[in-house]
Amino acid sequence: MLAATTSRSCMTKNDSPIETPCNKVCVLDATCGLCIGCGRTAAEIGSWIGLTADERRRIMAELPERLAALPHPPRNT
């Protein structure tokens, strides 16, 4: 069973926190194009800081399902 993706906060240039699901396991699966650590696409990762809070929350809500569908889901740590 996979652990639920948790959100963390990182600080932006203006010192305001931004929620992120990043867990510092940044490896894109070549088959599906998703990060095996957080479940985001490269485009989502690259544009994350420019997304609205609502857009980030919508994506984060999809991540547990994406991670569960990976060909080789990450192990719980």
C-alpha positions as a Markdown table, in Angstrom:
| # | Residue | x | y | z |
|---|---|---|---|---|
| 1 | Met | 0.0 | 0.0 | 0.0 |
| 2 | Leu | 1.3 | 3.4 | -0.9 |
| 3 | Ala | 1.6 | 6.2 | 1.6 |
| 4 | Ala | -0.6 | 9.2 | 0.8 |
| 5 | Thr | 1.2 | 12.1 | -0.9 |
| 6 | Thr | 1.7 | 14.8 | 1.7 |
| 7 | Ser | 2.1 | 18.4 | 1.0 |
| 8 | Arg | 5.0 | 20.5 | 2.2 |
| 9 | Ser | 5.7 | 24.2 | 2.0 |
| 10 | Cys | 8.6 | 25.9 | 0.4 |
| 11 | Met | 9.3 | 29.6 | 0.5 |
| 12 | Thr | 9.1 | 31.7 | -2.6 |
| 13 | Lys | 11.3 | 34.7 | -3.3 |
| 14 | Asn | 8.9 | 37.0 | -1.4 |
| 15 | Asp | 9.0 | 34.6 | 1.6 |
| 16 | Ser | 5.4 | 33.4 | 1.2 |
| 17 | Pro | 4.9 | 29.7 | 1.6 |
| 18 | Ile | 3.8 | 27.6 | -1.4 |
| 19 | Glu | 2.4 | 24.1 | -0.9 |
| 20 | Thr | 4.3 | 21.4 | -2.8 |
| 21 | Pro | 4.1 | 17.6 | -2.9 |
| 22 | Cys | 7.8 | 17.4 | -3.6 |
| 23 | Asn | 9.6 | 14.8 | -1.4 |
| 24 | Lys | 13.0 | 15.2 | -3.1 |
| 25 | Val | 12.7 | 12.0 | -5.0 |
| 26 | Cys | 12.9 | 13.6 | -8.4 |
| 27 | Val | 13.0 | 10.9 | -11.0 |
| 28 | Leu | 10.7 | 10.9 | -14.1 |
| 29 | Asp | 9.3 | 7.5 | -15.1 |
| 30 | Ala | 10.2 | 7.1 | -18.8 |
| 31 | Thr | 7.1 | 5.2 | -19.6 |
| 32 | Cys | 4.4 | 7.5 | -18.2 |
| 33 | Gly | 6.3 | 10.7 | -17.7 |
| 34 | Leu | 5.4 | 11.1 | -14.0 |
| 35 | Cys | 7.8 | 11.8 | -11.2 |
| 36 | Ile | 8.0 | 8.6 | -9.1 |
| 37 | Gly | 8.4 | 10.7 | -6.0 |
| 38 | Cys | 5.4 | 13.0 | -6.2 |
| 39 | Gly | 3.4 | 12.0 | -9.3 |
| 40 | Arg | 3.6 | 15.3 | -11.2 |
| 41 | Thr | 4.6 | 15.7 | -14.8 |
| 42 | Ala | 7.7 | 17.6 | -15.8 |
| 43 | Ala | 5.5 | 20.4 | -17.1 |
| 44 | Glu | 3.6 | 20.6 | -13.7 |
| 45 | Ile | 6.9 | 20.6 | -11.8 |
| 46 | Gly | 8.3 | 23.3 | -14.0 |
| 47 | Ser | 5.3 | 25.6 | -13.8 |
| 48 | Trp | 4.5 | 24.9 | -10.1 |
| 49 | Ile | 5.5 | 28.2 | -8.7 |
| 50 | Gly | 3.4 | 30.1 | -11.3 |
| 51 | Leu | 0.2 | 28.1 | -10.7 |
| 52 | Thr | -2.5 | 29.4 | -8.5 |
| 53 | Ala | -3.1 | 27.8 | -5.1 |
| 54 | Asp | -6.3 | 26.3 | -6.5 |
| 55 | Glu | -4.5 | 24.8 | -9.5 |
| 56 | Arg | -1.8 | 23.3 | -7.2 |
| 57 | Arg | -4.5 | 21.8 | -4.9 |
| 58 | Arg | -6.3 | 20.3 | -7.9 |
| 59 | Ile | -3.2 | 18.6 | -9.1 |
| 60 | Met | -2.2 | 17.5 | -5.5 |
| 61 | Ala | -5.7 | 15.8 | -5.2 |
| 62 | Glu | -4.8 | 13.7 | -8.3 |
| 63 | Leu | -1.4 | 12.6 | -7.1 |
| 64 | Pro | -2.3 | 9.6 | -4.9 |
| 65 | Glu | -4.1 | 8.0 | -7.8 |
| 66 | Arg | -1.3 | 8.8 | -10.2 |
| 67 | Leu | 1.3 | 7.3 | -7.9 |
| 68 | Ala | -0.8 | 4.1 | -7.4 |
| 69 | Ala | -0.9 | 3.7 | -11.2 |
| 70 | Leu | 2.8 | 3.9 | -11.7 |
| 71 | Pro | 4.3 | 0.7 | -13.3 |
| 72 | His | 6.6 | 0.2 | -10.3 |
| 73 | Pro | 5.1 | 2.2 | -7.4 |
| 74 | Pro | 7.6 | 3.6 | -4.9 |
| 75 | Arg | 8.1 | 1.7 | -1.7 |
| 76 | Asn | 6.9 | 3.2 | 1.6 |
| 77 | Thr | 9.8 | 4.6 | 3.5 |
